[in-house]
């Protein structure tokens, strides 16, 4: 690969996937790419923000100003979003949903700052979806009895006639695939389109791509973040069943 991975047939079209250096492990060659670097930058930014937010709240004033205002606004918006979908049970999941929401949003918006969005790599979106998938079924077994789970997996027919069971199993296994592919494909497509525009129109494109960045990075990035978290909350709520 000569240190470079390009997902394009033309060397002039660069979607920012480069192998930076490689290392050997158990007889296999592994590459550290720009995706790993951009992911590390996003994590460091969020870690720095978390430390600053923690310090700000430890010295919080009764009337919030400045950075404290920003932190409280973010917390209130996330709390309202989670409880609006999950009700009282949202108390147990607001930390998880809030964490993945902020991580995905910052990752999606990182393209505005010249980074390659980590969520344009399936190796990032699939683990996120698998975490949600595990959480969904953990709560299903926690809050539902085996009989309720069996009845649900055999619906809409009676549980003693499990014709729909194989189809429902496939449907359940498709959840992490659909969650991860939806986020990955939408962010990657925006990255590729912007790379094509910059490459094909050369210097002309640098004078007018603001509107396109506003759509592919900001609008689409925010929408896909909301969709991923909304579906996760819906699946968890369904898994909990009658819990409020």
N, C-alpha and C positions, 0 to 999 in steps of 0.2 A: 504493500500500500504506500510505501515510501513516505510514511508519516502524514498522509493526507487522505481523508475520506470525503469524496464529493458525490452527492446523490444527484448527479446531473450528467448528461452526455456531453455537455460543453464545458470546457475549462474556464470560460468567461462567466459562467453563472455559478456563483458561490453562495450556498445557503448556510455557510458558517459552520460546517461540520468538519473539523480538522483534527487529525491525530497529532497530539503535542509530543508525547513520548510513550515508549512501550516498556513493558517489563515482563519477565518470565516467571510463571508460577505453575508448579506441577506439570511442567512440560508444555504449557500453553502460553501463547503470547497475548497479553492484554494491553489495550491502548487507553491512555488517558486523553480524552478529547475535550473540545471546547464545551461540550455539554456538561462535563464534570466540573470544569472551571466556573461556568456560569451558575451551576447549581450551588457550588461552594460560595460564590459571591452572594447569591440570594439568601443562603443560610446565615452568612455572616451579617448581612444587613438586618435580617429579622432578629438575630441574636442581639445585635447592638441596640435595636429598637426596643426589644423586650427588657434589656438591662436598664435602658434610659426610662422606660415606662414604669418599671418597678421602683426605681429611685424617686421618680416624680410622685408616685402614689404614696410612698412612705412619708413624703414631706408635703402631702396634699393639703391645700387650704380649703376652707369651707366654701368659698366662692372660687370656682376653678377659673384659671386664666392660662393662656399660652398653651404649652405642651400638655398640661394636665387636661385642658379642655379637649384636645384632640384624642387623647387616650380614652377619656370617659365617653366621648361621642362614638368611637369605634366599638367599645364594649357595649354600649346601649343599643347600637344598631344591630350588632350580632346577636345580642340577647333577645331583642325584639323579633328578629327573623326566626331564630330557632324556636322560641316559645309560640310564635304565630303558627308554626307548622306542627309542632310536637306537643303543644299544651304543657301541662305540668311535668310530663316526663322529660321535657327539654332540659330541666335542671341537670340531669345526668349526662347529657351529651353536648351541652353548650361549649365546653372546653375543646372537645374533639372537633366539632363542626367549625368552631371559630378558628382553630389552628389550621385545618386544611383549607378553609376559605381564604385566610390571609396568605398562606403559602402559595396556593394556586393563583390568586390574584396578583401577587407580586411577581411570580414567575411569568405569568402572561404579559404583564406590563413591562417586564425587563427589556423587551425589544425596543422600547422607546429610548433606551439609554445605550443602544448599540450592542446589547448582549443577544445571544441566541436563546429564546425562551426555553428553559429546561423542560417545560411541558410539551414541547415539540418533539420530544424523545419518548418513545413508548416504554423505555426502561424506567421512566419517572412516573408516567401515568398508571402503568399496570400495578406497581406496588401500592399506590394510593387506593386504587380500586379494590385490591385484595384486602387491604386493611379494613375498608368499609364492608366488604363481603364477610370477613371474619366477625366483625362487630354485629352485623345484621343477624347472623345465624347463632352467635353466642347469646344474644338477647332473645332470639326465638326459643331456644332450648331453656333459657332461664325463666321466661314468663309464660310459656305455653306447655301444656301437658303433652306427652307422646300421642295421646288420642286426638288432641286438637291439631297437632302437626300432621298426623296421618290423614285426618279428615280434610284438612286444607290441601294437602298434596294430591288427594283423590277427587277433589271437586272439579266440575260441578256435579258429578255423579255421586251416589252413596258410597261411603268408605268401604263397603264390602264388595264394591265393583270397581277396582282400581285401574280402569282403562286409561284414565288421564294421568296416572302416576308417572310413567316414563316421560311424557311431554312436560309435566310440571318440573321434573328433575332437570331436564334440559333447559327449561326456562330459568331455573334458579342458577344453574351453572353459567348461563349467558349474562348474568348481571354484571360480574366484574369485567367481562369482555366488552360489553356495551358501554359501561361507564368509562373505561380506559380508552377505548377506541374513539368515542365521541369527542372527548377532550383532546386527545392526541391529534386526530385528523383535522379538527377545526384550527388548532393552533399551528400545526405544520403547514396546512394549506395557506394560511396567511403569511407565514414565513417564506414559503416558496414564491408566492405571488409578488411579495415585496422584493425578493431577490431577483426575480425576472424583470421587474420594472427597473430596478437600479442597473441591472446588467444590460438590458436591451436598449434603454434610453440613455445610458451613460450619464454624462454630466447634466443633461437637461432635466432628469428626474429629480435632481437635488433641489430644484426650485419650487416643486409643487406636490411633494408626496405627503404633506402634512395631513390632508384630508383622508388619505388612504391609511396612514398610521392611526389616525383617530378611529377609523373603523376596525381595521384588522387587529390592532394592539389594544385599544381602549374599549370600544364597544363590544367587539366579539370576545375579547378577553374577559370582560366583566360578565357578559351573558353566560359564557361557558363555565365560569367559576360558580355562578349562581345555580346553573342547571346541575352541575355535579353535586353540589351540596344539597340542593332541593331533592334530588332523586335519592341521595343517601338518607336524608331525614325521612322521606316517605317510606322507603324500604324498611328502615328501623321501626317506624311507627306501626307499619303493618305486621312486623315480626313480633312486636310487643303485644299486639292484639288489643284487648280491652283496657289496657293500662292507660290512665290519664296523666 
